[in-house]
Amino acid sequence: MAAGRKHKQKKIKELNTFSNVFQCYEFLNPVLQDKDNNQVDYVGKWSRDFFKNDNPITVELACGKGDYTVALAAKYPDRNFIGIDIKGPRLHTGAKQAAEQGLTNVAFVRIKIENIIHFFAPGEIDEIWITFPDPFPKDSHEKHRLTHKRFLDKYKVVLKEGGIIQLKTDAIDLFRFTKTVVEENKLNMLYYREDIYAQPLDFQELETKTFYEKQFLAIGKSINYLRFTL
């Protein structure tokens, strides 16, 4: 246990040295700081001031180790990618990989997802991925699910009109809950499929497998995917 805690602390310390990582240390005070502890404000200016281009932005929510963020950034150099998670040690893996691969179209942000409207301007995000989030299986916890309407209302602010939201998960109850949310709120379901690996994939992006996804597949779980617009 002590060795694990020490390793975790080492990751947190190293995370604070990455130029592609920005962190909010006080969640009631939604400001970002860079590796030099300077306060930065990229709201409405992520592409121009950080990425130094005008390319579209894809955000991965609950990105964990950043598998999708890094893989998509390598695959699509003409887009900008931002991975968001609350856990610093998780972000460490993706941030380090992106730096080692020389990917300049990647950033990682440590914030609470419910605060997303404080860190992006209206319509600044072009696409959202939600990859294997905590399913919060208890009905009493459904408001914490990242596809609950209270979260969708926040995404609607920062997502451009017609921007796509994509969910990939092993949790079938969360998957079907999301389908119900889309239908009840009369949103536009673009694609819905359970057990996507049971047949040839319809989208190349789905070929990427996250750290957690590989574990789920190893124990025989099926993977589900949907995409919709607000």
C-alpha positions in Angstrom: 0.0 0.0 0.0 2.8 2.4 0.9 4.6 1.7 -2.4 1.4 2.3 -4.3 0.8 5.6 -2.5 4.4 6.6 -3.2 4.1 5.8 -6.9 0.9 7.8 -7.0 2.5 10.8 -5.4 5.4 10.5 -7.9 2.9 10.7 -10.8 1.2 13.8 -9.3 4.6 15.5 -8.8 5.6 14.7 -12.4 2.2 15.8 -13.8 2.9 19.3 -12.5 5.8 19.5 -14.8 4.0 18.8 -18.1 3.3 21.8 -20.4 0.3 20.1 -21.9 -1.5 19.9 -18.5 -3.7 22.5 -16.8 -5.2 22.0 -13.4 -7.9 23.5 -11.2 -6.8 23.1 -7.6 -9.8 24.6 -5.9 -13.0 23.4 -7.4 -15.1 26.1 -5.9 -12.8 28.6 -7.6 -12.8 27.6 -11.3 -9.5 28.8 -12.6 -6.7 26.9 -14.3 -3.0 26.9 -13.6 -0.1 25.8 -15.8 3.0 23.9 -14.8 4.6 27.1 -13.4 1.5 27.8 -11.3 0.5 30.7 -13.4 -3.2 31.3 -13.8 -4.3 30.8 -17.5 -7.5 31.7 -19.2 -8.2 29.9 -22.4 -11.9 30.4 -22.5 -12.8 31.0 -26.1 -9.1 30.9 -27.0 -8.0 27.3 -26.7 -7.3 26.9 -30.4 -5.8 30.3 -30.9 -3.7 30.7 -27.7 -2.8 27.2 -26.7 -2.8 25.1 -29.9 -1.9 28.1 -32.1 -4.3 27.2 -34.9 -8.0 27.4 -35.7 -8.7 23.7 -35.9 -11.9 22.1 -34.3 -11.8 20.9 -30.7 -12.7 17.4 -29.6 -13.1 16.9 -25.8 -12.9 13.5 -24.1 -14.8 13.5 -20.8 -13.8 11.2 -17.9 -10.8 10.4 -20.1 -9.0 8.3 -17.5 -5.5 7.5 -18.9 -6.3 9.5 -22.0 -6.3 6.5 -24.4 -8.8 8.1 -26.8 -7.4 11.6 -26.5 -3.9 10.5 -27.5 -5.0 7.9 -30.2 -7.3 10.3 -31.9 -4.8 13.2 -31.8 -2.2 11.0 -33.5 -4.8 9.9 -36.1 -6.2 13.4 -36.8 -3.4 16.0 -36.6 -5.8 18.6 -38.1 -7.9 18.6 -35.0 -7.3 19.6 -31.4 -8.0 17.2 -28.5 -8.5 17.9 -24.8 -8.8 15.1 -22.2 -10.7 16.0 -19.0 -10.6 14.0 -15.8 -10.7 14.7 -12.1 -7.9 12.3 -11.2 -4.4 13.6 -11.7 -2.6 10.2 -11.7 -4.8 9.0 -14.5 -4.1 12.1 -16.6 -0.3 11.5 -16.1 -0.3 8.5 -18.5 -1.9 10.3 -21.4 0.0 13.5 -20.9 3.3 11.7 -20.8 2.5 9.6 -23.9 1.4 12.7 -25.8 4.7 14.5 -24.9 6.8 11.5 -25.8 5.0 11.2 -29.2 5.5 14.9 -29.8 1.8 15.5 -30.2 1.2 19.3 -30.2 -2.6 19.0 -30.7 -3.2 17.5 -27.2 -4.0 19.0 -23.8 -5.2 17.6 -20.6 -7.3 19.5 -18.0 -8.0 18.4 -14.5 -11.4 19.8 -13.5 -14.8 18.6 -12.3 -16.9 18.0 -15.4 -19.8 19.8 -13.9 -17.7 22.9 -14.1 -17.0 22.6 -17.8 -18.9 25.8 -18.7 -16.3 27.8 -16.8 -13.5 26.6 -19.0 -14.9 26.8 -22.5 -16.8 29.5 -24.3 -20.3 28.9 -25.8 -20.0 26.8 -28.9 -16.2 26.3 -28.6 -16.2 22.5 -28.5 -17.0 20.6 -31.8 -17.3 17.1 -30.5 -17.5 15.3 -27.1 -16.4 11.7 -26.4 -17.5 10.0 -23.1 -15.5 6.8 -22.8 -16.2 4.2 -20.1 -17.4 6.7 -17.4 -18.5 5.6 -13.9 -22.0 4.2 -14.6 -23.4 5.1 -11.2 -25.7 2.0 -11.3 -27.9 3.0 -8.3 -31.1 4.8 -9.4 -30.5 7.2 -6.5 -27.2 8.3 -8.1 -28.4 8.7 -11.7 -27.9 12.5 -11.6 -24.2 11.8 -11.5 -24.2 10.0 -14.8 -22.5 12.0 -17.5 -25.4 11.6 -19.9 -28.0 12.8 -17.4 -29.9 15.8 -18.6 -28.2 18.1 -16.0 -24.9 17.3 -17.7 -26.4 17.5 -21.2 -27.6 21.0 -20.4 -24.0 22.1 -19.7 -22.7 20.4 -22.8 -25.2 22.3 -24.8 -23.7 25.6 -23.7 -20.1 24.7 -24.8 -20.9 22.4 -27.8 -21.3 24.0 -31.1 -24.7 23.6 -32.8 -24.8 20.2 -34.4 -21.8 19.0 -32.4 -21.8 15.3 -31.7 -21.7 13.5 -28.4 -20.4 9.9 -28.4 -20.7 7.4 -25.6 -18.7 4.1 -25.5 -19.3 1.9 -22.5 -19.5 -1.6 -21.2 -22.3 -0.7 -18.8 -25.5 -1.7 -20.6 -27.8 0.0 -18.0 -26.0 3.3 -18.5 -26.1 2.8 -22.3 -29.9 2.2 -22.3 -30.4 5.0 -19.8 -28.7 7.3 -22.3 -30.9 6.1 -25.1 -34.0 6.9 -23.0 -32.6 10.4 -22.2 -32.0 11.1 -25.9 -35.6 9.9 -26.7 -37.3 11.7 -23.9 -35.6 15.0 -24.7 -36.3 14.6 -28.4 -32.6 14.7 -29.3 -31.2 13.4 -32.5 -29.9 9.9 -32.2 -27.4 9.3 -35.0 -26.2 5.8 -34.2 -27.0 3.1 -31.6 -25.5 -0.3 -31.3 -25.0 -2.9 -28.5 -22.0 -5.2 -28.6 -20.2 -3.4 -31.3 -17.5 -6.0 -31.7 -19.9 -8.7 -32.6 -19.7 -7.5 -36.3 -17.4 -5.3 -38.4 -17.1 -1.8 -36.9 -18.9 1.0 -38.7 -16.4 3.7 -37.6 -12.6 3.7 -37.6 -12.5 5.6 -34.3 -14.0 2.6 -32.5 -10.9 0.6 -33.2 -9.1 2.4 -30.3 -9.4 0.4 -27.1 -8.9 2.1 -23.7 -7.0 0.6 -20.8 -10.3 -0.2 -19.1 -12.0 -1.5 -22.3 -9.3 -4.1 -22.7 -9.9 -5.3 -19.2 -13.7 -5.5 -19.8 -13.2 -7.5 -23.1 -10.8 -9.9 -21.3 -13.6 -10.9 -19.0 -16.2 -11.3 -21.7 -18.1 -8.0 -21.4 -19.6 -6.5 -24.5 -19.0 -2.9 -25.6 -21.7 -0.5 -26.6 -21.6 2.7 -28.6 -24.0 5.5 -29.5 -23.8 9.0 -30.9 -26.3 11.8 -30.8 -26.6 15.6 -31.2 -28.3 18.1 -28.9 
